[in-house]
């Protein structure tokens, strides 16, 4: 009925959005024959019925346990227009698949409107803290990848440890917490130039402290993924669809492949490093100690360069890399990555394994008395 009425929009007014009630009533009361309004309302009708049909088609696909049906419709609702895209001169908007869901469910408590880049970095920050949801964790993100990630006993402890990884890059960052932000933590964050901060909750004192930074976007709540949601990436002429990456790696599947076993403290840091490296852009290497990153090598074309960069960044921030652990999101194709780690004094490495040169890599680790674990699972983030 809605579709039939909307086809006759030149003489019929059809409403599917309660937000339009007032405008339509005002037109009726003033006898304003607004054809442009009826055309807009008809557009909304077809968008709504298209979304309805898409939901039904997806439901039928789910009954067949079909993750990727032959046809896939993605109904999207515009949440807001954005000032511009990644760069001025690019028009942009934020669309959601469900109202009040995901990032759109966050409540903005202060600051300017969110930008295109803010939204991308918010996703990166939330993605970084996802594996630490049951711990006190802080992620500091620039250009969608962490420049510091840490767990701690309190929010201020986690924040200070994350900031210490790369305080220079933290300028203009987006920060995510897994726990409520208290007054002390907010005061510390407010001393740094930050674009956005997101947490499940903020104390009144925290909101007051952060509110003194007029441009700082403060977002409260939890931005959950819907169950079985697909991950999409745009390519010219189409979309790539994939299941969302699982960040869970059962440690009973981990295998120590070197002569030396990691110590208990090294194993704890390896567990942290493995969860942390999955949020870093590939090729990715992290150095970690005591539940915190101390050096991050992100987005390099070769893995040995990523290893070098992680050591270099750690040194720039004054961290001693001796005795730290290294996490790699994919296997080492050559032994040179292990040699880079050994030169820095790294004590243990966690990586997926699976290279044709695994034996050479393991031999190098044994030569340098480095403990190495294979997880059997890759964590690329392109």
C-alpha positions in Angstrom: 0.0 0.0 0.0 2.8 2.4 0.8 4.5 1.7 -2.5 1.3 2.2 -4.4 0.5 5.4 -2.7 4.1 6.7 -3.2 3.9 6.0 -6.9 1.1 8.6 -7.0 3.0 11.2 -5.0 1.9 14.0 -7.3 -1.5 13.8 -5.7 -1.0 11.6 -2.5 0.9 12.4 0.7 2.5 9.3 2.3 4.3 9.4 5.6 6.6 6.7 7.1 8.7 8.9 9.4 7.1 10.5 12.5 9.7 13.3 12.2 7.7 14.5 9.2 4.3 14.8 11.0 4.7 18.5 12.0 5.8 19.6 8.5 2.9 17.8 6.8 0.4 19.2 9.4 1.7 22.7 8.9 1.2 22.3 5.1 -2.3 21.0 5.5 -3.3 23.8 7.9 -2.0 26.5 5.5 -3.3 24.7 2.3 0.2 24.7 1.0 0.3 22.3 -2.0 4.0 21.3 -1.7 4.9 18.9 -4.5 8.6 18.9 -3.4 7.6 17.7 0.0 5.4 14.9 -1.4 8.4 13.9 -3.7 10.7 13.8 -0.6 8.1 11.7 1.3 7.8 9.3 -1.6 11.6 8.9 -1.6 11.5 8.0 2.1 8.7 5.4 1.4 10.8 3.6 -1.2 13.8 3.7 1.0 11.8 2.2 3.9 10.2 -0.6 1.7 13.5 -1.4 0.1 15.0 -1.9 3.6 12.1 -4.1 4.5 12.5 -6.2 1.5 16.3 -6.4 2.2 15.6 -7.6 5.8 13.3 -10.3 4.5 15.8 -11.5 1.9 18.5 -11.6 4.5 16.3 -13.6 6.9 15.7 -16.2 4.2 19.4 -16.5 3.6 20.0 -17.0 7.3 17.5 -19.9 7.3 19.8 -21.6 4.8 22.8 -20.8 7.0 24.1 -18.8 4.1 26.6 -16.2 5.2 27.0 -14.8 1.7 23.8 -15.1 -0.3 23.8 -14.6 -4.1 22.3 -11.1 -3.7 23.0 -8.9 -0.8 21.1 -5.7 -0.1 22.4 -3.2 2.5 19.8 -0.8 3.7 21.4 2.3 5.2 19.9 5.2 7.0 21.6 8.6 7.0 22.6 9.5 10.6 24.1 12.9 9.8 25.8 15.0 7.2 29.5 15.6 7.9 31.4 18.9 7.4 33.7 17.1 4.8 35.3 13.8 4.2 38.9 12.8 4.8 40.0 16.1 3.3 38.2 19.5 2.8 36.5 19.5 -0.6 35.2 15.9 -0.2 31.5 15.9 0.7 30.6 13.2 3.3 27.8 11.7 5.4 27.5 9.1 8.1 25.1 6.2 7.4 24.0 3.5 9.8 22.4 0.1 9.3 20.3 0.5 12.5 19.4 3.5 14.5 21.0 3.9 17.9 23.4 1.0 17.3 27.1 0.7 17.2 28.9 4.1 17.2 25.6 5.8 16.7 24.5 4.5 20.1 27.2 6.6 21.8 26.0 9.8 23.6 28.0 12.9 22.9 28.6 14.8 26.1 30.6 17.7 24.7 32.7 19.1 22.0 32.3 19.8 18.3 30.4 17.6 15.9 32.1 14.4 14.8 34.1 14.4 11.6 34.7 11.7 9.0 38.2 11.1 10.4 36.9 11.1 14.0 34.5 8.3 13.2 37.2 6.2 11.5 39.6 6.8 14.5 36.8 6.0 17.0 36.3 2.6 15.3 40.1 2.0 15.5 40.2 2.9 19.2 37.2 0.7 20.0 38.7 -2.1 17.9 41.9 -1.8 19.9 40.3 -2.2 23.3 37.7 -4.9 22.3 40.0 -7.8 23.3 40.4 -6.2 26.8 36.8 -5.6 27.6 37.1 -7.5 30.9 40.1 -5.5 32.0 41.1 -1.9 32.7 42.4 -0.8 29.3 43.3 2.4 27.4 44.0 2.8 23.7 45.4 5.9 22.2 44.9 5.9 18.4 46.1 8.0 15.5 45.1 7.4 11.9 43.1 4.3 13.0 46.1 2.5 14.6 47.3 2.5 18.2 50.3 4.6 19.2 49.8 3.3 22.7 47.8 0.5 24.3 48.0 -0.7 27.9 46.2 -2.4 30.7 46.4 -1.2 34.3 45.1 -1.3 37.8 43.1 2.0 37.3 42.1 4.1 34.4 44.9 6.7 35.1 47.4 3.9 35.3 46.4 2.4 32.0 46.4 5.9 30.4 49.8 6.8 31.6 51.3 3.5 30.4 49.6 3.8 27.0 50.8 7.5 26.7 54.3 6.5 27.6 54.6 4.3 24.5 54.6 7.3 22.1 53.7 10.6 23.7 54.6 12.6 20.6 52.2 10.7 18.3 49.5 11.0 20.9 49.0 14.7 20.0 45.6 15.0 18.3 44.6 11.4 19.1 41.4 9.5 19.9 41.3 7.7 23.2 39.2 4.7 24.2 38.7 3.3 27.8 37.0 0.0 28.7 36.0 1.4 32.1 34.4 4.6 33.4 36.7 7.6 33.4 37.1 9.3 36.8 38.1 12.9 37.8 41.8 12.1 38.0 42.0 10.4 34.6 40.0 13.2 32.9 42.4 15.9 34.4 45.3 14.0 32.9 43.7 13.6 29.5 42.7 17.2 29.4 46.3 18.3 29.6 46.9 16.7 26.1 45.4 17.8 22.8 42.9 15.1 22.1 40.2 14.9 19.3 37.8 12.4 21.0 37.5 10.3 24.1 35.1 7.4 24.5 34.3 5.4 27.6 31.3 3.5 29.1 30.8 6.4 31.6 32.2 9.6 32.9 32.0 11.0 36.4 30.6 14.5 36.8 34.0 15.8 37.7 35.4 14.2 34.6 32.8 15.8 32.3 33.6 19.2 33.9 37.3 18.8 33.4 37.0 17.6 29.8 34.3 20.2 29.1 36.9 22.9 29.6 38.3 21.7 26.3 35.5 23.1 24.1 36.5 21.2 20.9 37.1 17.8 22.6 34.4 15.4 21.6 33.3 13.3 24.7 31.4 10.2 23.9 29.7 7.9 26.5 28.3 4.4 26.2 29.1 1.1 24.6 29.3 0.7 20.8 28.6 -3.0 20.3 28.7 -4.9 17.0 25.5 -6.8 16.1 25.8 -10.6 16.1 26.9 -12.1 12.8 27.5 -8.6 11.3 29.7 -8.7 8.2 32.7 -6.6 7.6 32.7 -4.6 4.3 35.4 -2.9 2.3 34.8 -0.8 -0.8 36.6 -1.4 -4.1 35.8 0.3 -7.3 32.8 -1.4 -8.9 31.9 -3.4 -5.8 32.3 -4.4 -2.2 34.3 -7.1 -0.4 32.4 -8.8 2.4 33.9 -11.0 5.1 33.1 -12.3 8.5 34.4 -10.2 11.3 37.7 -11.3 12.5 37.7 -13.3 15.7 40.1 -11.9 18.2 40.0 -15.0 20.4 42.9 -17.4 20.1 42.6 -20.3 22.5 46.0 -20.6 24.2 45.7 -24.4 24.3 46.4 -24.1 20.6 49.6 -22.2 21.1 52.8 -24.1 20.6 56.3 -23.3 22.0 58.6 -24.1 19.1 61.9 -23.2 20.6 64.2 -24.9 23.1 63.6 -22.2 25.7 60.2 -22.0 27.2 58.9 -18.5 28.1 58.9 -17.6 31.7 55.5 -16.8 33.5 56.0 -13.1 33.2 57.1 -13.4 29.5 54.0 -15.5 28.8 51.7 -12.8 30.3 53.3 -10.2 28.1 53.1 -12.4 25.1 49.4 -12.9 25.7 49.0 -9.1 25.9 51.2 -8.5 22.8 49.1 -11.0 20.8 45.9 -9.3 21.6 47.4 -5.8 21.0 49.0 -6.5 17.6 45.7 -7.4 16.0 44.6 -3.8 16.1 47.7 -2.5 14.4 47.8 -1.9 10.7 49.8 -4.6 8.8 52.6 -5.3 8.5 52.5 -5.0 12.3 55.0 -5.6 15.1 54.6 -4.6 18.8 57.0 -4.6 21.6 55.4 -5.0 25.1 56.3 -5.2 28.7 54.2 -5.3 31.9 50.8 -5.1 30.0 51.7 -2.2 27.8 53.1 -1.5 24.4 56.5 0.2 24.4 57.1 0.2 20.7 54.8 -0.2 17.7 55.8 -0.7 14.0 52.7 -0.3 11.9 51.8 -0.4 8.2 55.2 -1.3 6.8 55.8 -3.0 3.5 58.3 -5.5 5.0 58.1 -7.2 8.3 61.8 -6.5 9.2 61.1 -2.8 8.7 58.1 -3.1 11.0 60.4 -4.8 13.6 63.0 -2.1 13.2 60.4 0.7 13.5 59.0 -0.8 16.7 62.5 -0.8 18.3 63.3 2.6 16.9 60.0 4.1 18.3 60.6 2.5 21.7 64.1 4.1 21.9 62.7 7.5 20.9 60.4 7.3 23.9 63.1 6.2 26.3 62.1 2.6 26.7 64.7 -0.1 27.3 63.8 -3.0 24.9 65.9 -5.6 26.7 63.7 -8.2 28.2 60.6 -7.1 26.3 58.5 -9.4 24.2 57.5 -9.0 20.5 54.2 -9.8 18.8 53.8 -10.1 15.0 50.5 -10.2 13.3 51.8 -12.7 10.6 54.7 -15.0 10.2 58.3 -14.0 9.8 59.2 -14.8 6.1 62.9 -14.7 6.9 65.2 -14.9 10.0 66.1 -11.2 9.7 63.1 -10.2 11.8 64.3 -12.4 14.7 67.8 -11.0 14.3 66.3 -7.5 14.6 64.5 -8.6 17.8 67.7 -10.2 19.2 69.7 -7.1 18.6 67.1 -5.2 20.7 67.3 -7.7 23.5 63.9 -9.1 23.0 63.3 -12.2 25.2 60.3 -13.8 23.6 58.2 -13.7 20.4 54.7 -14.6 19.6 53.7 -15.1 15.9 51.3 -17.2 13.8 54.0 -19.4 12.1 53.3 -20.9 8.7 56.2 -19.7 6.7 58.1 -22.0 4.4 61.2 -20.8 6.3 59.8 -21.5 9.8 62.7 -23.8 10.6 65.2 -21.1 9.7 63.2 -18.6 11.9 63.1 -21.1 14.8 66.8 -21.8 14.5 67.6 -18.1 14.7 65.5 -17.9 17.9 67.3 -20.8 19.4 70.7 -19.3 18.5 69.7 -16.1 20.4 68.0 -17.9 23.3 64.7 -16.3 22.4 61.5 -18.2 23.4 59.0 -18.3 20.5 55.3 -19.3 20.4 53.3 -20.1 17.2 49.6 -19.3 17.6 48.6 -20.9 14.2 46.4 -17.8 13.4 47.1 -14.7 11.4 45.8 -11.2 12.3 46.2 -9.0 9.2 44.5 -5.7 9.4 44.7 -4.1 5.9 
